[in-house]
């Protein structure tokens, strides 16, 4: 499965372009622009499975979070350390340093 099975390529491109400048990533704006925030919990969790490259049930690797945009669009920029830390803080409800599927759903749908 790929993310474009859930989201349109045009919406993804628009979302990625809106945060192409360094330190411009806002997860809420990204999820709204790409259309993920309007998707069902099932679809959001399917996207999470694509993002969870090691299939551990969590996005726990800071490097994976830094490469978050590239999971949506090859060639997209890496998130900065500050953007990555803010993203993790927003999504990690239980403070374990990881974002699970349920936490991701809550982050996207908030």
Secondary structure as UniProt FT lines:
FT   HELIX           3..5
FT   HELIX           9..18
FT   TURN            22..23
FT   HELIX           27..34
FT   HELIX           36..38
FT   HELIX           41..51
FT   TURN            53..54
FT   STRAND          58..59
FT   HELIX           62..66
FT   HELIX           68..72
FT   TURN            74..75
FT   HELIX           81..91
FT   TURN            93..94
FT   STRAND          99..100
FT   HELIX           101..109
//
